[in-house]
Every structure is written in C-alpha cells, then in structure tokens.
C-alpha cells in the first residue's frame, strides 16, 4: 500500500504544527496556575527548542 499525501501530513504541514505547538507551550507556561503544569510546559518547550536549533 502506498502512502498518499492525502492521508499523511507533509513536511510543510509538520512545520506549521511545530510552530503552533511551540507558541501554545509558551502561552501555557505564562498562564499556568498549577506549578506542575508550568514545569511540564517548560520541559516540553525546552525539548521543542532543541529540535528547532
């Protein structure tokens, strides 16, 4: 079975999703009420930043 671009995200779409997730992680850090939520979002953002560099 061939993989179709219709069924699987393309590289271009993954870049858009990456940018949106990065921005949402940053806003979650700033808006988090619970400390563990902010800690998780911070660790998540650090991992995303590693992929970005």
N, C-alpha and C positions, 0 to 999 in steps of 0.2 A: 504494500500500500504506500503510495507516495504522500509525502507531506505537502499540503497545499497552503499557500499564503492566506487563503480564505479561512483556514481552520487554526492556524498558528500565528502568533504575533511576529511581526517583522522586527528587524533591528531598530528601525525608526520608531516603532511604537514602544519598544522597550526603553528607549531614551526618554520619551515623553513620560512614561510611567515612573522611571527613575527620578526625574525632576520633580514630579508631583509628590512622590513619596518623601523625597528629601525636604521639600517645603513643608509638608504636613508634619514630619518629625520635628522640625524646628518649631513650628507653632505649638505642637503638643508639649514640648519642653517648656515653653513660655507660659502656657495656660494650665499646666498640670496642677491639680490641687493636692493629690497624694504624692508624697516623696518618692515612693517606689515607682509610680508612673513616670515621673520625671527622670529617675535613674534609668529606667528601661529605655525611654525615648532617647536619652543621652547616649547610652551604649549603642543603640540602633543607629543613631546619626553618625557616631564615630566610625562604625563599620561601613556605612554608606560613603563617608568621606574617604575611606581607604580605597574603595572601588573607583571613586571619582578622580583620584590623583594618579 
